[in-house]
Amino acid sequence: MDKETCLKKLQLVGVLAFATVDENNNPQVRNISAIHYEHDSIYFFTAKGKNFCHQLLANPKVQILGYTRFKEMIRLSGKAFPVDNQQQWIDTIFAEQPYLSNVYPGDTKDIGIVFSIVDAEIEYFNLSVRPIFRESYVLGNGKLETKGFEITAKCIQCGTCAKECPQNAIEPGVPYRIQAEHCLHCGRCAEYCPVKAIRRL
């Protein structure tokens, strides 16, 4: 798996959930399908009067979620900014998404605005395999956020964590080691560790 394949999978999903926060810091989620994909970025269309647009202009942070029929979750976290050459990108998206002409016929599409996400973190999570598989990738100058759990030097090698892990993602060692690519981030290992040697990252 890689970032390009993740973007292709999102394109196949078609309709994605976009999350922002409003002026009261309340979460807001909506489905968006007016999207154009490049190999290293995405562009999407919305109307200038929509709350979605105003939320992005006030706070460009956005999170996008897609879920494939193969039980793969792909999450993109980044910042969205209005693009230069608005008309070019509006025309591109309308050409790829013909249904938009029913929503904004003729010149009414000029009420739209196109945003792009160039720098982001992409998280891929496959629930259809055992052990599960997860990996993160950088889009542009995005940054990876450290997540999950770590077994510290307090480990006494008792093996309790490995026994309790639902995905068998912990291997023996000094200390024992969590295989991050197979970890659910459920925290069961930390709860059962008798010496509290496992910390959340």
Secondary structure in CASP SS format (residue, H / E / C, confidence):
PFRMAT SS
TARGET T0000
AUTHOR 0000-0000-0000
METHOD secondary structure of the structure
MODEL  1
M C 1.00
D C 1.00
K H 1.00
E H 1.00
T H 1.00
C H 1.00
L H 1.00
K H 1.00
K H 1.00
L H 1.00
Q H 1.00
L H 1.00
V H 1.00
G C 1.00
V C 1.00
L E 1.00
A E 1.00
F E 1.00
A E 1.00
T E 1.00
V E 1.00
D C 1.00
E C 1.00
N C 1.00
N C 1.00
N C 1.00
P E 1.00
Q E 1.00
V E 1.00
R E 1.00
N E 1.00
I E 1.00
S C 1.00
A C 1.00
I E 1.00
H E 1.00
Y E 1.00
E E 1.00
H C 1.00
D C 1.00
S E 1.00
I E 1.00
Y E 1.00
F E 1.00
F E 1.00
T E 1.00
A E 1.00
K C 1.00
G C 1.00
K C 1.00
N H 1.00
F H 1.00
C H 1.00
H H 1.00
Q H 1.00
L H 1.00
L H 1.00
A H 1.00
N C 1.00
P C 1.00
K E 1.00
V E 1.00
Q E 1.00
I E 1.00
L E 1.00
G E 1.00
Y E 1.00
T C 1.00
R C 1.00
F C 1.00
K C 1.00
E E 1.00
M E 1.00
I E 1.00
R E 1.00
L E 1.00
S E 1.00
G E 1.00
K E 1.00
A C 1.00
F E 1.00
P E 1.00
V C 1.00
D C 1.00
N C 1.00
Q H 1.00
Q H 1.00
Q H 1.00
W H 1.00
I H 1.00
D H 1.00
T H 1.00
I H 1.00
F H 1.00
A H 1.00
E H 1.00
Q C 1.00
P C 1.00
Y C 1.00
L H 1.00
S H 1.00
N H 1.00
V H 1.00
Y C 1.00
P C 1.00
G H 1.00
D H 1.00
T H 1.00
K H 1.00
D H 1.00
I H 1.00
G E 1.00
I E 1.00
V E 1.00
F E 1.00
S E 1.00
I E 1.00
V C 1.00
D C 1.00
A E 1.00
E E 1.00
I E 1.00
E E 1.00
Y E 1.00
F E 1.00
N E 1.00
L C 1.00
S C 1.00
V C 1.00
R C 1.00
P C 1.00
I C 1.00
F E 1.00
R E 1.00
E E 1.00
S E 1.00
Y E 1.00
V E 1.00
L E 1.00
G C 1.00
N C 1.00
G C 1.00
K C 1.00
L C 1.00
E C 1.00
T C 1.00
K C 1.00
G C 1.00
F E 1.00
E E 1.00
I E 1.00
T C 1.00
A C 1.00
K C 1.00
C C 1.00
I C 1.00
Q C 1.00
C C 1.00
G C 1.00
T H 1.00
C H 1.00
A H 1.00
K H 1.00
E H 1.00
C C 1.00
P C 1.00
Q C 1.00
N C 1.00
A C 1.00
I E 1.00
E E 1.00
P C 1.00
G C 1.00
V C 1.00
P C 1.00
Y C 1.00
R E 1.00
I E 1.00
Q C 1.00
A H 1.00
E H 1.00
H H 1.00
C C 1.00
L C 1.00
H C 1.00
C C 1.00
G C 1.00
R H 1.00
C H 1.00
A H 1.00
E H 1.00
Y H 1.00
C C 1.00
P C 1.00
V C 1.00
K C 1.00
A C 1.00
I E 1.00
R E 1.00
R E 1.00
L C 1.00
END
